[in-house]
Amino acid sequence: MIEVDAVSKHFGDFMALDRVSLSIGQGKLVALLGPSGSGKTTLLRILAGLEQPDLGRIRLGGVDATGLGARDRRIGFVFQHYALFRHMNIAANIAFGLKVRKGPQRLNSAMIDEKVNTLLDLVQLGGLAGRYPSQLSGGQRQRVALARALAVEPRLLLLDEPFGALDAQVRKDLRRWLRRLHDEMGLTGVFVTHDQEEALEVADEVVVMNKGRIEQIGTPSEIYDSPATPFVYRFLGNVNAVACNVSGGNARIEGLHVAGGTVDGRGTAFIRPHDVELLELSPDLPQATVRLVTVLGPLVRAEVVLPDGTALESELTRDQKDRLDLRRGQEVSIFLRKAKVFVGDGA
């Protein structure tokens, strides 16, 4: 169990972390997700012992580790840009942490060689021990960095934007590989990302951060399906954010009515594009005009405009588009399957 207890951190006048608390269960892979400046990398560095908090405590396995340095915490750290030693071959890079060990934990050369070869096989780089970082692809270098972090048998594996420097297809392949590796080894891991798809696909739990605070913690499905705040809605996935008036438990948006909760006033309705259903014209439903139709592989994105000028984005399948014969300028009826309304300043 990894515990972060009311941790705060300033850099001059800038508040990087503001009383952040969370628990990370054994064997979980957790994503710290948020925009630049949200505090996620600062929190990762404090977990690693590379930064010290101004206030609060870090506990690793029930032991207060706040004052411990990075080496004493048994942490594996994988940097975004690999941080490999260019003058060392792959085997030497992986063995580095083992060779600098002191005392009874130090291994002899034969044991180190055996461990390096085992790790090379684990990260699917067997046979490349003699190559240098410059002779490898970006994806291969990232695997070497991961093998080097695993060599010291860390109690916690930390990854800072581990796939950010890779192209899209390599990034997708490597993160799926990391998820499988994590499941096989039972590691406890924390990774920083600003990529929502990456967080939702790889993590067991997602911690959404904003301005040094935690907005929400939950499983990927909880975070996506039930955002707790307007920020999480806006940050995670495409969403229509529409101004509305809430009265008597209903939110009204130009003829569209959705459940608005118990508080009356001006608010914002958040509607995912796949919850905006387009139908053939019907006198029983509100009407909209199709302004734009974009085909994106198997999906179709349509922008429609309500009579008052409010624009909504709808996401539908190719079959649904063909059945409606959807085209620019067409009049359609609209139905909102699901919406979440926030009332007040935060909305």
The 8 nearest C-alpha neighbors of each residue, nearest first, counted from 0:
[[1, 24, 60, 25, 23, 59, 2, 22],
 [0, 2, 59, 23, 22, 58, 60, 24],
 [3, 1, 22, 58, 57, 21, 4, 0],
 [2, 4, 20, 57, 21, 56, 22, 6],
 [3, 5, 20, 56, 55, 6, 2, 57],
 [6, 4, 18, 19, 55, 20, 7, 3],
 [5, 7, 55, 18, 19, 54, 4, 52],
 [8, 6, 17, 16, 18, 54, 53, 52],
 [7, 9, 16, 53, 52, 15, 14, 17],
 [10, 8, 14, 15, 13, 11, 12, 7],
 [9, 11, 13, 12, 14, 15, 8, 16],
 [10, 12, 13, 9, 14, 8, 15, 53],
 [11, 13, 10, 14, 9, 15, 8, 16],
 [12, 14, 10, 11, 9, 15, 8, 16],
 [15, 13, 9, 16, 8, 12, 10, 17],
 [14, 16, 211, 38, 8, 9, 13, 17],
 [17, 15, 211, 7, 8, 14, 38, 212],
 [16, 18, 7, 211, 19, 212, 14, 6],
 [19, 17, 5, 6, 7, 16, 20, 212],
 [18, 20, 5, 6, 17, 212, 16, 7],
 [21, 19, 4, 5, 3, 18, 6, 22],
 [22, 20, 3, 2, 23, 4, 19, 1],
 [21, 23, 2, 1, 3, 24, 0, 20],
 [24, 22, 1, 0, 2, 25, 21, 27],
 [25, 23, 0, 27, 26, 22, 1, 187],
 [24, 26, 0, 27, 187, 23, 1, 186],
 [25, 27, 187, 186, 185, 24, 28, 188],
 [28, 26, 187, 25, 24, 29, 203, 188],
 [27, 29, 188, 202, 203, 189, 187, 26],
 [28, 30, 189, 204, 202, 205, 203, 27],
 [31, 29, 205, 190, 202, 198, 189, 191],
 [32, 30, 191, 206, 39, 190, 207, 205],
 [33, 31, 207, 192, 193, 30, 206, 208],
 [32, 34, 208, 193, 207, 37, 209, 35],
 [35, 33, 37, 193, 36, 209, 32, 208],
 [36, 34, 37, 33, 193, 38, 39, 209],
 [35, 37, 38, 34, 210, 15, 211, 39],
 [36, 38, 210, 209, 211, 35, 208, 34],
 [39, 37, 211, 15, 41, 36, 40, 16],
 [38, 40, 42, 41, 31, 37, 43, 191],
 [41, 39, 43, 42, 38, 44, 191, 159],
 [42, 40, 44, 38, 43, 39, 45, 15],
 [41, 43, 45, 39, 40, 44, 38, 46],
 [42, 44, 40, 46, 41, 45, 47, 39],
 [45, 43, 47, 49, 41, 46, 42, 50],
 [44, 46, 50, 48, 42, 47, 43, 51],
 [47, 45, 43, 44, 48, 42, 57, 49],
 [48, 46, 44, 45, 49, 69, 74, 43],
 [47, 49, 69, 45, 68, 50, 46, 44],
 [48, 50, 44, 47, 45, 69, 51, 68],
 [51, 49, 45, 48, 44, 52, 41, 47],
 [50, 52, 45, 48, 53, 49, 65, 66],
 [53, 51, 8, 54, 7, 6, 55, 45],
 [52, 54, 8, 7, 51, 9, 55, 6],
 [55, 53, 7, 52, 6, 8, 56, 5],
 [56, 54, 6, 5, 4, 7, 52, 53],
 [55, 57, 4, 65, 3, 6, 58, 5],
 [56, 58, 65, 3, 64, 2, 63, 4],
 [59, 57, 63, 2, 62, 64, 61, 1],
 [58, 60, 1, 62, 61, 64, 0, 63],
 [59, 61, 0, 62, 1, 58, 2, 63],
 [60, 62, 59, 58, 63, 0, 1, 2],
 [61, 63, 58, 59, 60, 64, 57, 65],
 [64, 62, 58, 65, 57, 59, 61, 56],
 [63, 65, 67, 58, 57, 66, 62, 59],
 [66, 64, 57, 56, 67, 63, 58, 51],
 [65, 67, 64, 68, 51, 63, 48, 57],
 [68, 66, 64, 65, 71, 72, 48, 69],
 [69, 67, 48, 71, 70, 72, 66, 49],
 [68, 70, 48, 72, 71, 47, 49, 67],
 [71, 69, 72, 68, 73, 74, 67, 48],
 [72, 70, 68, 69, 73, 67, 74, 48],
 [71, 73, 69, 74, 70, 67, 68, 64],
 [74, 72, 153, 71, 154, 70, 75, 155],
 [73, 75, 153, 155, 72, 156, 47, 154],
 [74, 76, 148, 156, 153, 157, 155, 149],
 [77, 75, 157, 158, 148, 156, 74, 78],
 [78, 76, 158, 144, 145, 157, 159, 148],
 [79, 77, 81, 159, 80, 158, 161, 76],
 [78, 80, 161, 160, 159, 81, 163, 162],
 [79, 81, 78, 82, 164, 161, 141, 83],
 [80, 82, 78, 83, 144, 79, 141, 77],
 [83, 81, 80, 78, 84, 144, 79, 77],
 [84, 82, 81, 85, 92, 144, 132, 140],
 [83, 85, 87, 86, 92, 82, 132, 88],
 [84, 86, 87, 132, 83, 131, 133, 88],
 [85, 87, 84, 88, 131, 132, 83, 92],
 [88, 86, 84, 85, 91, 92, 131, 89],
 [89, 87, 131, 130, 91, 129, 90, 92],
 [88, 90, 128, 92, 91, 131, 130, 129],
 [89, 91, 128, 93, 92, 88, 94, 115],
 [92, 90, 94, 88, 93, 89, 87, 95],
 [93, 91, 89, 95, 90, 94, 87, 88],
 [92, 94, 147, 90, 91, 95, 146, 89],
 [95, 93, 91, 97, 92, 96, 90, 98],
 [94, 96, 98, 92, 97, 93, 91, 99],
 [97, 95, 99, 98, 94, 151, 100, 150],
 [96, 98, 94, 95, 100, 99, 151, 105],
 [97, 99, 95, 100, 96, 94, 105, 106],
 [100, 98, 96, 97, 101, 95, 105, 94],
 [101, 99, 105, 97, 98, 104, 96, 102],
 [102, 100, 105, 104, 99, 103, 98, 97],
 [101, 103, 104, 105, 100, 106, 99, 98],
 [102, 104, 105, 101, 106, 100, 107, 97],
 [105, 103, 102, 101, 106, 100, 97, 107],
 [104, 106, 100, 103, 101, 102, 107, 97],
 [107, 105, 110, 111, 104, 108, 97, 98],
 [106, 108, 110, 109, 111, 105, 98, 112],
 [107, 109, 111, 110, 112, 106, 98, 113],
 [108, 110, 112, 111, 107, 113, 106, 114],
 [111, 109, 113, 107, 112, 108, 106, 114],
 [110, 112, 108, 114, 113, 109, 115, 106],
 [113, 111, 115, 109, 114, 110, 108, 116],
 [112, 114, 110, 116, 111, 115, 109, 117],
 [113, 115, 117, 111, 112, 116, 110, 118],
 [114, 116, 112, 118, 117, 113, 111, 119],
 [115, 117, 119, 113, 118, 114, 112, 120],
 [118, 116, 114, 120, 115, 119, 121, 113],
 [119, 117, 121, 115, 120, 116, 146, 114],
 [120, 118, 124, 125, 116, 122, 121, 117],
 [121, 119, 125, 123, 117, 118, 122, 124],
 [120, 122, 118, 119, 123, 117, 124, 146],
 [121, 123, 119, 120, 124, 142, 118, 146],
 [124, 122, 120, 121, 125, 119, 142, 118],
 [125, 123, 119, 122, 120, 127, 126, 139],
 [126, 124, 120, 119, 127, 123, 116, 128],
 [125, 127, 128, 124, 129, 119, 120, 116],
 [126, 128, 130, 129, 125, 124, 89, 119],
 [129, 127, 90, 89, 130, 126, 88, 125],
 [130, 128, 88, 127, 89, 90, 131, 126],
 [129, 131, 88, 127, 128, 89, 134, 132],
 [130, 132, 88, 134, 133, 89, 87, 129],
 [133, 131, 134, 135, 85, 140, 89, 130],
 [134, 132, 131, 135, 85, 136, 130, 140],
 [135, 133, 132, 131, 130, 136, 140, 139],
 [136, 134, 132, 133, 139, 140, 137, 131],
 [137, 135, 139, 138, 140, 134, 133, 132],
 [136, 138, 140, 139, 141, 165, 135, 164],
 [137, 139, 141, 136, 140, 142, 169, 165],
 [138, 140, 142, 136, 141, 137, 135, 143],
 [141, 139, 143, 137, 142, 138, 135, 136],
 [140, 142, 144, 138, 139, 143, 81, 137],
 [143, 141, 145, 139, 144, 140, 122, 146],
 [142, 144, 146, 140, 145, 141, 147, 139],
 [145, 143, 141, 147, 142, 146, 81, 77],
 [144, 146, 142, 148, 143, 147, 77, 149],
 [147, 145, 143, 149, 148, 144, 118, 150],
 [148, 146, 93, 144, 150, 145, 149, 143],
 [147, 149, 75, 145, 146, 150, 76, 144],
 [150, 148, 146, 152, 147, 151, 145, 153],
 [151, 149, 147, 152, 148, 146, 93, 97],
 [150, 152, 149, 153, 96, 97, 148, 75],
 [153, 151, 149, 150, 154, 73, 75, 148],
 [154, 152, 74, 73, 155, 75, 151, 156],
 [153, 155, 73, 74, 152, 156, 187, 186],
 [154, 156, 74, 153, 187, 188, 75, 157],
 [157, 155, 188, 75, 74, 76, 153, 187],
 [156, 158, 76, 189, 190, 188, 75, 77],
 [157, 159, 190, 77, 161, 76, 78, 160],
 [158, 160, 191, 78, 161, 79, 190, 77],
 [161, 159, 192, 79, 191, 163, 162, 158],
 [162, 160, 79, 159, 158, 163, 78, 77],
 [163, 161, 170, 165, 164, 160, 79, 174],
 [162, 164, 160, 165, 161, 79, 170, 192],
 [165, 163, 162, 79, 80, 166, 161, 137],
 [166, 164, 162, 163, 170, 169, 137, 167],
 [165, 167, 169, 168, 170, 164, 163, 162],
 [166, 168, 170, 169, 171, 165, 172, 162],
 [167, 169, 171, 170, 166, 172, 165, 173],
 [170, 168, 172, 171, 166, 167, 173, 165],
 [171, 169, 167, 173, 168, 172, 162, 165],
 [170, 172, 168, 169, 174, 173, 167, 175],
 [173, 171, 169, 175, 170, 174, 168, 176],
 [174, 172, 176, 170, 175, 171, 169, 177],
 [173, 175, 177, 176, 171, 172, 170, 178],
 [176, 174, 178, 177, 173, 172, 179, 171],
 [175, 177, 173, 179, 174, 178, 180, 172],
 [178, 176, 174, 180, 175, 179, 181, 173],
 [177, 179, 175, 181, 176, 180, 201, 174],
 [180, 178, 182, 176, 181, 177, 183, 175],
 [181, 179, 177, 183, 182, 178, 184, 176],
 [180, 182, 178, 184, 179, 183, 186, 185],
 [181, 183, 179, 185, 180, 184, 178, 186],
 [182, 184, 180, 181, 185, 179, 186, 178],
 [185, 183, 181, 186, 182, 180, 179, 26],
 [184, 186, 26, 182, 181, 183, 187, 27],
 [187, 185, 26, 184, 181, 188, 27, 155],
 [186, 188, 26, 27, 155, 25, 28, 156],
 [187, 189, 156, 28, 155, 157, 186, 29],
 [188, 190, 29, 157, 28, 30, 158, 156],
 [191, 189, 158, 30, 157, 159, 31, 29],
 [190, 192, 31, 159, 160, 30, 32, 158],
 [193, 191, 160, 32, 194, 31, 190, 30],
 [192, 194, 33, 32, 34, 195, 191, 35],
 [195, 193, 197, 192, 196, 198, 32, 33],
 [196, 194, 198, 197, 235, 199, 193, 32],
 [195, 197, 199, 198, 194, 200, 236, 201],
 [196, 198, 200, 194, 195, 199, 201, 192],
 [199, 197, 195, 196, 202, 201, 200, 30],
 [198, 200, 219, 196, 197, 201, 202, 195],
 [199, 201, 197, 198, 196, 202, 219, 175],
 [200, 202, 198, 178, 199, 197, 174, 175],
 [203, 201, 29, 28, 204, 198, 30, 199],
 [202, 204, 28, 29, 218, 27, 205, 201],
 [205, 203, 218, 29, 202, 217, 219, 30],
 [204, 206, 30, 217, 216, 29, 218, 219],
 [205, 207, 216, 31, 32, 30, 215, 208],
 [206, 208, 32, 215, 214, 33, 213, 31],
 [209, 207, 213, 33, 214, 212, 37, 32],
 [208, 210, 37, 212, 211, 33, 213, 214],
 [211, 209, 37, 212, 36, 38, 208, 15],
 [210, 212, 16, 38, 15, 37, 17, 209],
 [211, 213, 209, 208, 210, 17, 19, 16],
 [212, 214, 208, 215, 207, 209, 19, 206],
 [213, 215, 207, 208, 212, 209, 228, 231],
 [216, 214, 207, 213, 206, 227, 217, 222],
 [217, 215, 206, 205, 207, 204, 214, 218],
 [218, 216, 204, 221, 205, 222, 219, 215],
 [217, 219, 204, 221, 220, 205, 203, 222],
 [218, 220, 199, 222, 221, 205, 223, 204],
 [219, 221, 223, 218, 222, 224, 199, 217],
 [222, 220, 218, 224, 225, 219, 223, 217],
 [221, 223, 219, 226, 220, 225, 217, 224],
 [222, 224, 220, 221, 225, 226, 219, 235],
 [223, 225, 221, 220, 222, 226, 219, 232],
 [224, 226, 221, 222, 223, 227, 220, 232],
 [227, 225, 222, 231, 232, 228, 223, 224],
 [226, 228, 225, 215, 231, 229, 214, 222],
 [227, 229, 230, 231, 226, 232, 214, 215],
 [228, 230, 232, 231, 346, 233, 345, 341],
 [229, 231, 233, 228, 232, 234, 214, 209],
 [232, 230, 234, 228, 233, 229, 226, 235],
 [233, 231, 229, 230, 235, 226, 234, 228],
 [232, 234, 230, 231, 235, 229, 238, 236],
 [235, 233, 231, 232, 230, 236, 33, 237],
 [236, 234, 232, 231, 233, 195, 223, 237],
 [235, 237, 234, 238, 233, 195, 232, 223],
 [238, 236, 271, 272, 235, 239, 233, 234],
 [239, 237, 271, 270, 272, 240, 269, 236],
 [238, 240, 270, 269, 271, 311, 241, 312],
 [241, 239, 269, 268, 267, 238, 270, 242],
 [242, 240, 268, 267, 239, 243, 269, 309],
 [243, 241, 267, 266, 268, 240, 244, 265],
 [244, 242, 266, 252, 267, 251, 250, 265],
 [243, 245, 265, 250, 251, 264, 266, 246],
 [246, 244, 250, 263, 264, 249, 259, 265],
 [247, 245, 263, 249, 248, 244, 250, 264],
 [246, 248, 249, 263, 245, 261, 262, 259],
 [247, 249, 259, 260, 261, 246, 258, 245],
 [250, 248, 259, 258, 245, 246, 247, 257],
 [251, 249, 245, 259, 257, 244, 256, 258],
 [250, 252, 256, 244, 255, 243, 253, 249],
 [251, 253, 255, 243, 254, 256, 250, 244],
 [254, 252, 255, 251, 307, 305, 306, 285],
 [253, 255, 252, 285, 256, 251, 284, 286],
 [256, 254, 252, 253, 251, 285, 257, 335],
 [257, 255, 251, 250, 249, 252, 254, 258],
 [256, 258, 250, 249, 259, 338, 255, 251],
 [259, 257, 249, 248, 260, 250, 256, 338],
 [260, 258, 249, 250, 248, 340, 245, 257],
 [259, 261, 248, 262, 258, 249, 340, 263],
 [260, 262, 248, 263, 259, 247, 246, 249],
 [263, 261, 260, 264, 342, 248, 245, 246],
 [264, 262, 246, 245, 261, 247, 248, 265],
 [265, 263, 245, 244, 266, 342, 246, 262],
 [266, 264, 244, 342, 243, 245, 343, 263],
 [267, 265, 342, 243, 341, 242, 346, 343],
 [266, 268, 242, 241, 341, 346, 243, 340],
 [267, 269, 340, 241, 339, 240, 338, 242],
 [268, 270, 240, 339, 239, 338, 340, 238],
 [271, 269, 338, 239, 238, 272, 268, 274],
 [270, 272, 238, 274, 273, 239, 237, 269],
 [273, 271, 313, 314, 274, 275, 312, 238],
 [272, 274, 314, 271, 275, 313, 315, 276],
 [275, 273, 336, 272, 271, 337, 335, 276],
 [276, 274, 335, 313, 272, 273, 334, 336],
 [277, 275, 334, 333, 274, 335, 278, 313],
 [276, 278, 333, 332, 331, 275, 334, 279],
 [279, 277, 332, 331, 333, 280, 276, 323],
 [278, 280, 331, 332, 281, 323, 277, 330],
 [281, 279, 332, 331, 278, 282, 330, 286],
 [280, 282, 283, 284, 332, 279, 278, 285],
 [283, 281, 284, 280, 285, 332, 286, 279],
 [284, 282, 281, 285, 332, 280, 286, 333],
 [283, 285, 281, 282, 332, 286, 333, 334],
 [286, 284, 332, 333, 254, 255, 287, 283],
 [285, 287, 332, 331, 333, 284, 305, 330],
 [288, 286, 305, 304, 331, 330, 303, 332],
 [289, 287, 330, 304, 303, 329, 328, 290],
 [288, 290, 303, 328, 327, 329, 291, 302],
 [291, 289, 327, 303, 302, 328, 288, 304],
 [290, 292, 302, 301, 327, 289, 293, 303],
 [293, 291, 301, 300, 326, 327, 302, 294],
 [294, 292, 300, 299, 301, 295, 291, 298],
 [293, 295, 299, 296, 298, 300, 292, 297],
 [296, 294, 298, 299, 297, 293, 300, 317],
 [295, 297, 298, 294, 299, 317, 316, 293],
 [298, 296, 317, 295, 316, 299, 294, 315],
 [299, 297, 316, 295, 296, 317, 315, 294],
 [300, 298, 294, 315, 295, 293, 316, 314],
 [299, 301, 314, 293, 313, 292, 294, 315],
 [302, 300, 292, 313, 291, 312, 293, 314],
 [301, 303, 312, 291, 290, 311, 289, 313],
 [304, 302, 289, 288, 290, 311, 310, 287],
 [303, 305, 310, 288, 287, 309, 308, 311],
 [304, 306, 287, 309, 308, 307, 310, 288],
 [307, 305, 308, 287, 304, 253, 309, 286],
 [308, 306, 305, 309, 253, 304, 310, 252],
 [309, 307, 305, 306, 304, 310, 253, 303],
 [308, 310, 305, 304, 307, 311, 306, 241],
 [311, 309, 304, 303, 308, 305, 302, 312],
 [312, 310, 303, 302, 239, 304, 313, 309],
 [311, 313, 302, 272, 301, 303, 239, 314],
 [314, 312, 272, 275, 301, 300, 273, 302],
 [313, 315, 273, 300, 272, 299, 301, 312],
 [314, 316, 299, 298, 319, 273, 300, 313],
 [317, 315, 298, 319, 318, 299, 320, 297],
 [316, 318, 320, 319, 298, 297, 299, 321],
 [319, 317, 321, 316, 320, 322, 315, 323],
 [320, 318, 322, 316, 321, 317, 315, 323],
 [321, 319, 317, 325, 323, 318, 322, 324],
 [320, 322, 324, 318, 323, 319, 317, 325],
 [323, 321, 319, 324, 320, 318, 325, 317],
 [322, 324, 325, 320, 321, 319, 279, 278],
 [325, 323, 321, 322, 320, 326, 319, 329],
 [326, 324, 323, 320, 321, 329, 327, 292],
 [327, 325, 329, 328, 324, 292, 289, 291],
 [326, 328, 289, 290, 329, 291, 292, 325],
 [327, 329, 289, 290, 288, 326, 330, 291],
 [328, 330, 289, 327, 288, 326, 331, 325],
 [331, 329, 288, 287, 289, 328, 280, 286],
 [332, 330, 280, 279, 287, 286, 278, 288],
 [333, 331, 286, 280, 278, 285, 279, 284],
 [332, 334, 277, 276, 285, 278, 286, 284],
 [333, 335, 276, 275, 336, 277, 332, 284],
 [336, 334, 275, 337, 274, 276, 333, 338],
 [337, 335, 274, 334, 275, 276, 338, 273],
 [336, 338, 335, 274, 270, 339, 257, 271],
 [339, 337, 270, 269, 268, 340, 257, 336],
 [340, 338, 269, 268, 270, 341, 337, 259],
 [339, 341, 268, 259, 267, 269, 338, 342],
 [340, 342, 346, 267, 266, 268, 339, 343],
 [343, 341, 266, 346, 265, 264, 267, 340],
 [342, 344, 345, 346, 266, 265, 341, 264],
 [343, 345, 346, 342, 266, 265, 341, 267],
 [346, 344, 343, 229, 342, 341, 228, 230],
 [345, 341, 344, 267, 343, 342, 229, 266]]
